[in-house]
């Protein structure tokens, strides 16, 4: 294993410099304090990669020689002394892992292990392993780097052959020829890391990925695991992640539209209000057809979402945003009054409205403006009166009350009603039956 830095197009931090940077991160100083008392604690994987590149890790991954649960409990106790509230600790006995999660960060703790796969696409069978075995089981060389935090090896980088060279060169390389066959979810991670890090895929790795896709490797993975990886893509800050999967051929292999419309996502995100769900919006763009679809396309997408084990509510929200946007765009274009927008858009998922506005904005800026006005202002317009006020004024209970309130709200939206509660009540009572 390599132990020192290398030359490359990127200047990497040294191991001691990475430790100094770790000390400034949430949970970092507590880990380093614990490392003074034990020789087996090491930072690994993406956390080391990001620190060496001069970035900030999203979470901290560490390994220990034996059971991870005691370290998790001790870390949580130390964090509780300095943070607001008690961190949440979760232990996964099958894989010898534990997670400490709190408001400011997350630490994943794993027993050093080796892995084997009973068959392609299976979850791995694990056993205790050495540092070398633990690094060898990882997905890409740039993630197969360890930084000991204690003992005589403190600060001395340990990595699989070529890892530091690949990191300096900005190169994604698998460790083994069967990597994508044993765990096809690495195909999705390849696109995710390519977009997030801006790294190039090493030619042999690209050929192995292409071969795995052609062999139907992703068909050996459960829909739930595929969906978990797709939802992780929606958490990326770069809109290019799904586009990278399309370029690699992963989306087509999953029966998804082969080309991801990055621009549509960016335009829709700009319209999405705070109560919208960005992940749902991005997933809807992933499923969004390039042309107005028929019923069969929507049914096929729904069936695929079922295979991916989407929750029913999430599935319906994604389907509405992906497939209703064409009709909504046309309706928004025809609408002449705010009340017509209300009749069309009230109760619709805001993600569907945002995509419709983005599509319409390509035809006319006025359509996007109408959507923006609806989402930011008009949909919040409410009456000052309610059904009880009409009953108190002498109206009989029944559906006519609701119809009158709806009509008065339309008048208010269209600017045909003077402001004030009394004006609303008078209008409601004077409307023709």
C-alpha positions in Angstrom: 0.0 0.0 0.0 1.2 3.5 -0.7 1.9 5.7 2.3 3.0 9.1 0.9 1.7 11.8 -1.3 2.4 11.9 -5.1 2.8 14.3 -7.9 -0.2 15.1 -10.0 -2.3 17.8 -11.5 -3.9 18.4 -8.1 -1.9 19.3 -5.0 -2.9 17.0 -2.2 -2.7 17.7 1.5 -0.4 15.6 3.5 -1.7 13.2 6.1 -0.8 15.5 9.1 -2.5 18.4 7.2 -5.6 16.3 6.8 -5.7 15.6 10.5 -5.4 19.3 11.3 -8.3 19.9 9.0 -10.3 17.1 10.6 -9.9 18.7 14.0 -11.9 21.7 12.8 -14.9 19.6 11.6 -17.9 18.6 13.7 -17.0 15.4 15.6 -13.4 15.6 14.4 -11.8 16.8 17.7 -13.8 14.1 19.6 -12.5 11.4 17.3 -9.0 12.6 17.7 -9.3 12.6 21.4 -10.6 9.0 21.3 -7.7 8.1 19.0 -5.2 9.0 21.7 -6.4 6.0 23.7 -6.5 3.4 20.9 -4.2 2.5 18.0 -6.8 1.1 15.6 -8.9 4.2 14.8 -8.6 5.4 11.2 -10.5 7.8 8.9 -11.3 6.1 5.6 -12.9 6.5 2.2 -14.6 9.6 0.9 -13.8 11.6 4.1 -10.0 11.1 3.5 -10.4 11.8 -0.2 -12.2 15.1 0.4 -9.8 16.3 3.1 -6.7 15.5 0.9 -8.3 17.5 -1.9 -8.8 20.4 0.4 -12.6 20.0 0.6 -15.1 19.4 3.4 -16.4 15.8 3.8 -20.2 15.3 3.9 -19.8 12.8 6.7 -16.9 11.1 8.5 -16.2 7.4 8.0 -13.9 5.6 10.4 -12.8 2.0 10.9 -11.8 0.1 14.0 -10.3 -3.3 14.5 -13.2 -4.8 16.5 -16.8 -4.1 17.4 -17.9 -0.6 16.4 -20.7 -0.3 18.9 -18.6 0.7 22.0 -16.8 3.4 20.1 -20.1 4.7 18.8 -21.5 4.9 22.4 -18.4 6.7 23.7 -18.3 9.1 20.8 -22.0 9.9 21.3 -21.4 10.6 25.0 -18.5 12.9 24.2 -20.5 14.8 21.6 -23.4 15.2 24.0 -21.1 17.1 26.4 -20.5 19.7 23.7 -23.5 19.7 21.4 -27.2 20.5 22.0 -29.1 17.3 22.6 -28.0 13.7 22.6 -26.8 12.2 19.3 -28.7 9.3 17.8 -26.8 6.0 17.6 -27.7 3.1 15.3 -26.0 -0.2 15.3 -26.1 -2.7 12.3 -24.8 -6.0 13.7 -24.7 -7.9 10.4 -22.1 -5.6 8.9 -20.4 -4.6 12.1 -21.2 -1.0 11.7 -22.7 1.9 13.7 -23.8 5.4 13.0 -23.7 8.4 15.2 -25.9 11.1 13.9 -26.5 14.6 15.3 -27.6 18.0 14.2 -24.2 19.1 13.0 -22.8 15.9 11.5 -22.6 12.2 11.1 -20.0 9.6 11.8 -20.1 6.1 10.3 -18.1 3.6 12.2 -17.2 0.2 10.8 -15.2 -2.8 11.9 -12.4 -3.4 9.4 -13.6 -6.2 7.2 -13.2 -8.3 4.1 -16.1 -9.0 1.8 -17.2 -11.8 -0.6 -20.3 -12.0 -2.8 -22.4 -15.2 -2.9 -23.7 -14.1 -6.4 -23.7 -11.0 -8.5 -25.8 -8.2 -7.0 -26.1 -9.8 -3.6 -25.4 -8.0 -0.4 -21.8 -8.9 0.7 -20.9 -11.6 3.2 -18.4 -10.0 5.6 -15.7 -11.2 8.1 -13.1 -9.3 10.1 -10.3 -8.1 8.0 -7.0 -6.3 7.9 -6.5 -2.7 6.8 -5.4 -3.9 3.4 -8.5 -6.1 3.0 -10.7 -3.3 4.1 -9.3 -1.0 1.5 -9.4 -3.6 -1.2 -13.2 -4.1 -0.8 -14.0 -0.5 -1.7 -15.5 0.8 -5.0 -12.9 3.1 -6.5 -9.2 3.7 -5.8 -9.8 7.3 -4.7 -12.0 6.0 -1.9 -9.5 3.3 -0.9 -7.4 5.5 1.3 -7.0 5.3 5.1 -5.7 7.9 7.6 -4.7 6.4 11.0 -5.7 8.8 13.7 -3.8 7.3 16.6 -0.8 5.1 17.4 2.6 5.1 15.7 1.0 5.3 12.2 -0.9 8.5 13.0 -1.0 10.7 10.0 0.6 8.2 7.6 -1.6 7.7 4.6 -2.3 4.1 3.7 -3.9 3.4 0.2 -4.3 0.8 -2.4 -1.8 0.9 -5.3 -2.3 3.9 -7.5 -5.0 5.6 -5.3 -3.1 8.7 -4.5 -1.9 9.0 -8.1 -5.5 8.7 -9.3 -6.7 11.2 -6.8 -4.1 13.7 -7.9 -4.9 13.1 -11.5 -8.7 13.3 -11.0 -9.3 9.7 -12.2 -12.0 7.2 -11.2 -10.7 3.6 -11.4 -12.3 0.4 -10.0 -10.1 -1.9 -7.9 -11.1 -5.2 -9.6 -12.3 -6.4 -12.9 -15.5 -7.9 -11.3 -16.3 -4.8 -9.4 -19.4 -3.8 -11.3 -20.6 -7.4 -11.5 -20.3 -8.1 -7.8 -22.0 -4.9 -6.9 -23.7 -3.2 -9.8 -24.8 -0.3 -7.6 -21.2 0.9 -8.2 -22.4 1.9 -11.7 -24.6 4.5 -10.2 -21.9 5.7 -7.8 -19.6 6.1 -10.8 -21.9 8.7 -12.3 -22.4 10.4 -8.9 -18.7 10.7 -8.2 -18.0 11.8 -11.8 -20.4 14.7 -11.4 -19.5 15.6 -7.8 -15.8 15.5 -8.1 -15.4 16.4 -11.8 -13.2 13.4 -12.3 -12.7 11.5 -15.5 -13.5 7.8 -15.8 -10.3 5.7 -16.4 -10.6 4.0 -19.8 -10.5 0.4 -18.5 -13.1 1.3 -15.9 -15.3 2.7 -18.6 -15.0 -0.5 -20.6 -15.9 -2.6 -17.6 -18.9 -0.4 -16.9 -20.1 -0.7 -20.5 -19.6 -4.5 -20.4 -21.5 -4.8 -17.1 -24.4 -2.7 -18.4 -24.6 -4.8 -21.6 -24.7 -8.0 -19.6 -27.7 -6.8 -17.6 -25.8 -6.5 -14.3 -28.3 -4.0 -12.9 -31.1 -6.6 -13.2 -29.5 -8.6 -10.4 -30.0 -5.8 -7.9 -33.3 -5.3 -6.0 -35.4 -2.3 -6.9 -35.1 -0.9 -3.4 -31.3 -0.8 -3.6 -31.5 0.9 -7.0 -33.9 3.5 -5.7 -31.7 4.2 -2.7 -28.9 5.0 -5.1 -31.2 7.2 -7.2 -32.4 9.2 -4.2 -28.7 9.7 -3.2 -28.2 11.3 -6.6 -31.0 13.8 -5.9 -29.0 14.9 -2.8 -26.0 15.9 -5.0 -25.6 19.7 -5.3 -24.7 19.4 -8.9 -27.5 18.9 -11.5 -25.1 17.0 -13.7 -25.2 13.8 -11.6 -28.2 12.3 -13.5 -26.8 13.6 -16.8 -23.6 11.7 -16.1 -25.6 8.5 -15.5 -27.3 9.1 -18.8 -23.9 9.5 -20.6 -22.7 6.3 -19.0 -25.7 4.3 -20.2 -27.0 3.6 -16.7 -30.4 5.4 -17.2 -31.2 3.5 -20.3 -30.3 0.2 -18.6 -32.8 1.1 -15.9 -35.6 1.7 -18.5 -35.4 5.4 -17.8 -35.2 8.2 -20.4 -31.7 8.1 -21.6 -31.1 11.8 -21.7 -31.6 13.8 -18.5 -32.8 17.4 -19.1 -30.5 19.4 -16.8 -31.8 22.7 -18.0 -35.4 21.7 -17.2 -34.3 20.8 -13.7 -32.6 24.2 -13.2 -35.5 26.1 -14.6 -38.0 24.2 -12.5 -35.9 24.6 -9.3 -35.9 28.3 -9.8 -39.7 28.3 -9.6 -40.1 25.7 -6.7 -41.4 27.3 -3.6 -40.0 26.6 -0.1 -42.7 24.0 0.6 -41.7 22.0 -2.5 -39.5 18.9 -2.3 -36.4 19.3 -4.4 -35.7 15.5 -4.5 -39.2 14.8 -5.8 -38.8 17.5 -8.4 -35.4 16.0 -9.6 -36.9 12.5 -9.6 -39.8 13.8 -11.7 -37.4 15.3 -14.2 -35.6 11.9 -14.4 -38.9 10.3 -15.4 -40.1 13.2 -17.5 -40.8 12.2 -21.1 -39.4 14.3 -23.9 -42.8 14.7 -25.6 -46.5 14.6 -24.3 -47.0 10.9 -23.3 -49.8 8.5 -23.7 -51.4 6.6 -20.9 -49.2 3.6 -21.5 -46.1 5.6 -20.8 -47.4 6.8 -17.5 -48.4 3.3 -16.5 -45.0 2.0 -17.4 -43.4 4.7 -15.3 -45.7 3.8 -12.4 -44.7 0.2 -12.7 -41.0 1.1 -12.7 -41.5 3.1 -9.5 -43.2 0.2 -7.9 -40.2 -2.0 -8.8 -38.1 0.7 -7.2 -40.3 0.4 -4.1 -41.3 4.1 -4.0 -43.8 4.8 -1.3 -47.3 5.2 -2.8 -47.6 8.9 -1.9 -44.1 9.6 -3.3 -44.9 7.6 -6.5 -48.1 9.6 -7.1 -46.3 12.9 -6.5 -43.5 12.1 -8.9 -45.9 10.8 -11.5 -48.0 13.9 -11.3 -44.9 16.2 -11.7 -43.4 14.1 -14.5 -46.6 13.5 -16.6 -49.1 16.2 -15.8 -46.8 19.0 -16.7 -47.6 19.1 -20.4 -51.4 19.6 -19.8 -50.7 22.1 -17.0 -48.5 24.1 -19.3 -51.2 24.3 -21.9 -53.8 25.3 -19.4 -51.6 28.0 -17.9 -51.0 29.4 -21.3 -54.7 29.7 -21.9 -55.6 31.2 -18.5 -56.5 34.8 -18.7 -57.4 35.5 -15.1 -56.0 34.5 -11.7 -59.2 32.6 -10.9 -58.6 30.4 -14.0 -55.1 29.6 -12.6 -56.7 28.7 -9.3 -59.2 26.4 -11.0 -56.3 24.7 -12.8 -53.6 24.6 -10.2 -55.2 24.5 -6.7 -54.4 21.3 -5.0 -51.8 20.3 -7.6 -48.3 19.3 -6.3 -46.1 22.3 -6.5 -43.4 20.2 -8.2 -45.8 19.5 -11.1 -46.6 23.3 -11.3 -42.9 24.2 -11.3 -42.1 21.8 -14.1 -45.1 23.1 -16.1 -43.8 26.6 -15.6 -40.4 25.7 -16.8 -41.8 24.0 -19.9 -44.0 27.0 -20.6 -41.2 29.4 -20.0 -39.5 27.9 -23.1 -42.5 29.0 -25.2 -43.1 32.4 -23.5 -41.7 34.1 -20.4 -45.2 35.1 -19.5 -46.1 31.5 -18.7 -43.2 31.2 -16.2 -44.2 34.6 -14.8 -47.8 33.3 -14.2 -46.5 30.2 -12.4 -44.1 32.3 -10.3 -46.9 34.7 -9.3 -49.2 31.8 -8.5 -46.7 29.9 -6.3 -45.3 32.9 -4.5 -48.5 35.0 -4.0 -51.8 34.0 -5.5 -52.2 30.5 -4.0 -51.9 32.1 -0.5 -54.8 34.4 -1.0 -57.6 33.5 1.4 -61.0 34.9 2.3 -61.6 36.7 5.6 -65.0 35.0 5.8 -66.0 31.4 6.1 -69.1 29.2 6.1 -70.0 30.1 9.7 -70.3 33.8 8.7 -72.8 32.9 5.9 -74.8 30.7 8.3 -74.9 33.5 10.9 -76.2 35.8 8.1 -79.2 33.6 7.6 -78.1 31.2 4.8 -79.2 27.6 5.0 -76.6 24.9 5.5 -75.7 23.0 2.4 -73.4 22.9 -0.6 -74.5 26.3 -1.8 -72.4 27.9 1.0 -69.2 26.3 -0.4 -70.0 27.3 -4.0 -70.6 31.0 -2.9 -67.3 31.1 -1.0 -65.5 29.7 -4.0 -67.0 32.3 -6.3 -66.1 35.1 -3.9 -62.5 33.9 -3.8 -62.4 34.0 -7.6 -63.7 37.6 -7.5 -61.1 38.5 -4.9 -58.3 37.0 -7.0 -59.4 38.8 -10.1 -59.5 42.1 -8.4 -63.3 42.5 -8.8 -63.9 42.8 -5.1 -63.1 45.7 -2.8 -60.9 44.6 0.1 -62.4 43.8 3.5 -64.5 41.3 5.3 -67.7 43.2 4.9 -67.3 43.4 1.2 -66.7 39.7 1.0 -69.8 38.9 3.1 -72.0 41.2 1.0 -70.7 39.7 -2.2 -71.4 36.2 -1.0 -74.9 37.0 0.1 -75.8 38.9 -3.1 -74.5 36.3 -5.6 -77.4 34.8 -7.7 -78.4 31.3 -6.7 
